[in-house]
Amino acid sequence: MSVAPVDAWSTVESTSWDFGDGTSATGTSAAHSYSSAGTYTVRVTSTDAHGHATSTTREVQALPAAAPD
């Protein structure tokens, strides 16, 4: 999932992630593991050098952990 700055000529100053389970991260890319199966809404927000923010959301489904063999 990605999001572009509002102003195509402006650089991205910060990117934040909200994983929908009370945890978050910063940076242009992020990885996350959920502790419980379920559907979560992930939001990524990008802020450009002028302070303009844009965000996008996506629902992800975390599956239960596989049972050991």
C-alpha positions as CSV (number, residue, x, y, z in Angstrom):
1,M,0.0,0.0,0.0
2,S,1.4,3.4,-0.8
3,V,0.3,7.0,-0.9
4,A,1.7,9.9,-2.9
5,P,2.2,13.5,-1.6
6,V,-0.6,16.0,-2.4
7,D,1.8,18.2,-4.4
8,A,3.6,16.2,-7.0
9,W,6.6,18.6,-6.8
10,S,7.0,18.3,-3.1
11,T,8.9,15.7,-1.3
12,V,7.5,13.4,1.3
13,E,8.6,14.5,4.8
14,S,7.0,11.8,6.9
15,T,4.9,8.6,6.6
16,S,3.0,7.0,9.4
17,W,1.1,3.7,9.6
18,D,-1.8,2.8,11.8
19,F,-2.4,-1.0,11.8
20,G,-5.9,-0.9,13.3
21,D,-5.0,-2.9,16.4
22,G,-3.6,-0.1,18.5
23,T,-0.1,-0.2,17.0
24,S,1.6,2.1,14.6
25,A,4.9,2.7,12.8
26,T,6.7,5.4,10.9
27,G,8.8,5.2,7.7
28,T,8.2,4.7,4.0
29,S,7.6,1.0,4.5
30,A,6.5,-1.1,7.4
31,A,5.8,-4.7,8.3
32,H,3.4,-5.9,11.0
33,S,2.3,-9.1,12.6
34,Y,-1.1,-9.3,14.3
35,S,-1.5,-11.2,17.5
36,S,-5.1,-12.2,16.8
37,A,-6.9,-13.3,13.6
38,G,-9.5,-10.9,12.3
39,T,-10.1,-8.0,9.9
40,Y,-8.2,-4.8,10.5
41,T,-8.2,-1.4,8.8
42,V,-4.7,-0.2,8.0
43,R,-4.2,3.5,7.3
44,V,-1.0,5.1,5.9
45,T,-0.6,8.8,5.9
46,S,2.0,10.8,4.1
47,T,2.8,14.4,4.8
48,D,4.7,16.6,2.3
49,A,7.2,19.4,2.8
50,H,4.4,21.9,2.9
51,G,2.5,20.1,5.7
52,H,-0.2,18.7,3.4
53,A,-1.3,15.2,4.4
54,T,-3.0,12.6,2.4
55,S,-3.9,9.1,3.5
56,T,-5.4,5.9,2.3
57,T,-6.9,2.9,4.1
58,R,-7.2,-0.8,3.2
59,E,-8.8,-3.6,5.1
60,V,-6.5,-6.6,5.7
61,Q,-7.4,-10.0,7.0
62,A,-5.1,-11.7,9.5
63,L,-5.5,-15.4,9.4
64,P,-5.0,-17.7,12.4
65,A,-1.6,-19.1,12.9
66,A,-1.0,-22.5,11.4
67,A,-1.1,-25.4,13.8
68,P,2.2,-27.1,14.2
69,D,2.7,-30.4,12.5
